[in-house]
Amino acid sequence: MAHRLAHYSVQSRGPDRVGRAGRVADAAVTIAIWGSCVTRDIFEEVPSPEIRLRYHARSSWVSQASPSGDEPVAVPTGTGFAERTVREDLTKAIVPQLVGQPPETVIFDLIDERFDLAMIRQRAYSLNDYYGRLGLEQAMRDRAGAVSEFRDDAREDLFAGAVATLAPTLLTVLPRTKFVLHVAWYTARSADASYRFYSSAPNHVAWCNERLAHHYAVLIDHFGDRLHLLEPDRATCLVSDPGHRWGLAHFHYVPEYYRQAAAQLSMIRSGPLQAGRPRYPLAPTRSESGAVAASLPPVPGPPMGAGPGGSAQLAPTSSQLAPAAPESLSTSGSEGTVNSVAKPSSSAERRRLAPAVWKRVSRSFAKWLGRSGTRW
């Protein structure tokens, strides 16, 4: 295992980390997150000094199911959040780290499935925002035989193939670890009526939640009763918070969301290893997420409300704005400040193969994932 992840204390806060590695009490328990800020922020809002947190982000299951080695660009060696997330994506290190240092609990969320996937020599890579910040994104795109957006139909087969490859390893090698799925959704509702999303946001939210519902069902199918579901009340908590520390986004929620999530997680941790009969979460209704029917045709705009750093395209009313137009607002992303653009993302304007070609490539890759055995 070439790269090991440091333990992070949940008490220290900062834009690029949960906290610096340090000594913790011998009684501390380890919880690992493979997901995004929607899960990490539970521990920010409700600190738990007895918990030692390991946080893996910005990498798709499809990427982590690919074989490691023969990286297309130089692997970053720094210790910062950007270097670590890109390194884990390039070297496919997340699952080896989970099984090499078994945590008490592993929490999954799928918000970071939103990034483009680059296929390079039958390996997939998540083109998250930190590739760009480290000056590596263009080189990755130049080397890619195909690039797929989250909304490509082929992503369903790719994700299913990746889970079929990785789930047996996790279940077998971590027999006493509790697996938790944080059922997080996108929302077009804002806690402050004076703030509004871009005009096509409800349509995009509905579409993306349908894709997430499919992905959640795949995880449930493969993890069965070993997978506990964590989901705060949609009616009261599935609301974007304009005052969120990382800025406005479709997945930056009101404080009550995190309090409910922390309470549910505490119950799961104190309960049995098995969750009981699994259920399949349905995508939120319009009243729950502020979305419109997912069957509507696509509307120009970023499908995830995600700019380079994954922050939603959310704009204050014109009376609250400085002279800059809403399309060029600067807003805080979950790990730094990014530009929020309420128009088609730049990734949609970059080189990629025609959808039909990508589908043929992805079907082949999905079959290859299904044939590959466990590697740890």
Buried (B, 14 or more C-beta within 10 A) or exposed (E): EEBEBEBBBBBEEEEEBBBEEEEBEEEBBBBBBBBBBBBBBBBBBBEBEEBBBBBBBBBBBBBBBBEBEEBBBEBBEEEBBBBBBBBBBBBBBBBBBBBEBBBBBBBBBBBBBBBBBBBBEBBBBBBBBBBBBBEBBEEBBEBBEBBBBBBBEBBBBBBBBBBBBBBEBBBEBBEEBBBBBBBBBBBBBBBBEEBBBBEBBBBBBBBBBBBBBBBBBBBBBBBBEBBBBBBBEBEEBBBBBBEBBBBBBBBBBBBBBBBBBBEBBEEBBEEEEEBEEBEEBEBBEBEBBBBBEBEEEEBEBBBBBBBBBBBBBBBBEEEEEEEEEBEEBEBBBBBBBBBBBBBEBEBBEEEBBEEEEBBBBBBEBBEBBBEBEEEB
